[in-house]
Amino acid sequence: MSSATAITNLLYRYAECISNSDFAGAAALFRRAQLKVSWSDTLVDSKELLHSMEKQVVIDPDRKTKTKPVVSNTIIEINETAGTATCRSYYTVIQSAPGIPL
């Protein structure tokens, strides 16, 4: 599997974890990464990401988020020699509202 495919799969696994209310699993995907997120001026690690998800994402009594995350506009830049990569993408969340299904 190419590095670009592995990174793309990681993004999709993240969305899948969020859909399944598996915040610990989602954060664990980035345990070796630093993330630039819209809600912080500094890079965050996986522990900060987990804390943010647990604080911000509403979970129903049935342990469902009632959301559908969508990852798009992914740009991956890989430096195989240095063993580094940078990935930028949009993360859009579609959420159901009371009386309106997802």
N, C-alpha and C positions, 0 to 999 in steps of 0.2 A: 504494500500500500504506500502510495506517495505521501510525503509530508503534508502537501496541500489537502489531500483527501482526509488524512487523519485530523487535521485542524477543522475542516468543514464538518466532519462527523462529530467532533467535540462540541461544536456550536449547536448541532441538532440534538445531541444528547442532553445538553443543557436545557433546551426548550422542552424536551420530553420529561426531564426530571421536574421542571416547574409545573408542567401539566399534571403530573402525578403527585404533587405536593411533597416531593423528595428534595427538600432544600439542602440537606446535608450532602446528598449525592451530587446535586448541582454544584455546590461550592467545592466539593472534593475534586471535581474535574479541573479546577484551576489552582490546585494546591502548589504547583510549581510556577505559577504565573503572577504577574502584576497587572492589574486592570485599570484602565482609565474609564471611569464611569461618569455619567452626566451629573450625578449628585455629589461629586467630590472634586476638589481642585487638585488633589494629590492621587497618586496610584494607591489602589487598595489591594489587599491580599484576600485569600479565600475565607479567612475568619471574618473579616469585615463584610465580605459579600454575604456570608451566611447570616450574620447579625442583621444586615439590611433586609434580606428576604423575610426573615422571621418577624421583623418589625412591621414591614410594609404590606406584605401580601395577605389578603383576607382569606381565611380558610373557613368553609362552612362546617357544620357539625359532622357531616359525612366525610370530612377530611379531604374535600375537593376544593380547588382554587376557583373554579368557574371561570377560568381564563384559557386562552389559547395563545401562546407565544409564537411569534413569527420572526425568523431571522432572514434578513435580506441585504442586498447590496454589499456582499462580502468581498473584501479585497485582502488577499494574503500575499505577503512578501517574505520570502524565505532566503536565508543565507546558510546554505548547507555547510559551508566551510567553517563558519563560526558556530554553527549549531543553534542558531537563533531564528525566530520568526516574529513577524508582526501581522496582526489581523485586525481589520476594522470592519464593522458591520452595523446595521441598524437592527434594533430589537424592538419590535412592536407587540404590544399586548392587547388582545381583543378580550373584552370582559363582558359577561352577561350582566344584565340589570334585573332588578326585581320584576318578575312577570314576563321577562323576555329571555328566552333560552339562548344559549351560546350559539 
